[in-house]
Amino acid sequence: MPYKKFEEYNMQVTDDVKDRYANIIKDLGEDVKREGLTKTPERAAKAMQFLTQGYEQDAEQILRSAMFKESYDEMVIVKDIELYSLCEHHILPFFGKAHVAYIPNGHIVGLSKIPRIIDVFARRLQVQERLTEQILNCIDSTLKPQGVAVVIEASHMCMMMRGVQKQNSVTTTSGFRGAFKNIETRTEFLKLISQKLS
């Protein structure tokens, strides 16, 4: 029996984007009817829908679905969260890791929800600076903690493959709210995300 993978896509969007990709391939001088390319426009259309699915998702609702009352009021850190996004300037990938911390103020959130909201915002056409701010603001406004911190370290293919072509450059962005404006709290967070477990 042949392998079948079920994925759900908006077929109207798939057809429209597929036609546009076929025209782009032709305009670049390729033969869209060549064996290796016959299904490429459809694959690319589906890939683009997958990579931008964050537009259809509600990050605040995801957080609210797993908020629990707890008295714990020390720092909670989820670090080294893989992220993949598309630079809105060239529609080329950027990828790296996010580190997120918050200090609860009566509520904690299920730990898996933090990577999920990162994906919601990363699966859009983005710039790293805005991505950092959106994650920060979402946690701050929804969970209402004593403080939130977000650091993202990412490599950008638009810098590595084209333009300046600097393969080893990494861009770091950060954002801090509430208790993390305090230099001691911020320093503790930055120290903890840089340490490796022994």
N, C-alpha and C positions, 0 to 999 in steps of 0.2 A: 504494500500500500504506500503511495507517495506521501512524503511529508507535507503536512498542511499547517500553516501558522495563521491563527486568527487575530487580526488587528482591525480596529474600528476606525474608519476615516470618513469625513464628510465627502461623499463622492462628487458633489458639485464642485467643491473646492479642489479636489484631486484632479478632476478633468480640466478645470480652468488653468491651474498651475502647471499641469502636465503639458498643455499646449504651449504655454509660455516657455517652459524649459526646452521643448522641442525646437522652438524658434531661436532660442539663444544658442543651442548647439549648432544649428544650421548657420547662424550668423557668424559663429566662430570658425566656420570652414569645415566642419565635420559632416559626415553622412549619418543622419539620424536613423537611417534604415539599415545601417551596418549591424551585423549580428550582435556585437558587444554593446551596441547602443539602443537597440530597439525598445527595451524596457526601461532604459535609464530615465526618460522624462517622468514616467509614472513613479519609479522608485524615488527620484529626487523630490517629487511633489509630496509623497507620503513622508519622506524623511523631514522635509521642512515643516509639515504639520506636527510631527512628533517633537521636533526641536523648538517649536513655538507653542506647545500646548499650554504653557503657563497663562496665556491670555484667557483661557476658559476655566481657570481654577481660582478659588478664593482662599488666599493664605490665612486670613483672619479666621475664617470658618474652620479651617483645618486645626488651628491652635485651640479654638474654643471647644472643639469636639473632644479634647483630652486634657482639660484643665481640672485640677483636683485641689481641694482645700488641704493645706498642710502648714504646720507651724515652722518648718525648716526655713532658716533665713541666712544661710551662708551661700557662697558662690557655687553655681552649677555651671560646669563647662562641658561643651561638646566640641571637640577639636578634630582637626584633620578630616573634615567633611569634604569629600570629592565634589567638585562642581564643574559643569560644562555649560557654556553659553555661546551665544553668537554676537560678535561685535556688530553694532548697528551701522558702523561707518563703511565696512567692507563685506559684511555678512560672512566673515571668517570666524572660526572658533577661537575662544579663549577658555582656558581650563586651569584648574588649580585646586586649592583647598581653602575652606572657610573655617574659622574658629569663632564660636559663639559662646558668650557667658551671660548669665543673668543672676540677680540676687532676688529670690522670691519675696513677695510682700503679701503673704496669705494664700497664695496659689502657686503650685508647680504645674508643669506641663509634661505630658508623655514625651520621653526623650526622642522617639522616632519622629515626632512632629517637627522638630527643628530642622533636620535634613530635608523633610518634605517641603517646608516653606521656602527653603533655599532653592529647591528645584522649581517651585512655582515661579519665582522671580527670575531664576537663571534661564528657564525655558521661554525666553522672550528675546527680542532684539534688544541688546543692552549695551551699556557702558559700565565698567567696573565700579566707578564712583556711585552711580545711581543704584546699582545692585546692592552695594554695601548699605546705602541709606534706606532702601526699601525693606531689607531684612531687619535692620535696626528699628525702624519706625513701626513695623508690623508687630514685633515682639513687645515694644514699649507701649503701644496703644492698646493692644489686646490683653496682655498679661498684667500690665500695670505693675511691674516689679520695682524694687528699689533702684535698680540700675540695669543697663544692658551694654554689652560690648560686642563688637563685630570686627574681625580682621580677615581680609581676603588677600591671598597671595596667588597670583595667576600669571601664566605665560600666554602671550597674545600672538596668534598666527599671523596677524596683519603686520606685526613687527618682525616676525621670524622668517616668513616666506617671501615678503615683498617689502617695499619701502627701505628702511634702514637695514633689514636682514640681520638682526642681532639675535642669534639663537639662544643665548644664555641669559637674556634679560628677564627679570621677574618684576611685576608691578604689585606693590602692596598698598592697600587702602584700609582705613580704619574708621570706626565711629564709636562714640561713647555717649551714654546718657546717664543721668542721675548719679548714683554712687560712684560710677566709674570716672566721673569728672575729678574725683579725688585722686591725687597722684599716687598715694600708697595702694589704693585698691586697683588702680590701673596697672601699676608696676607688678603687683601680685599676679594679675591676669596674664600679662605679657610674659612673665617668668614661667608660669605654669604651662602656657601653650608652647613654649620653646623647649621644655624638658621632655625627655623620652622616658617611658616607664622602664624600670630596671628589671 
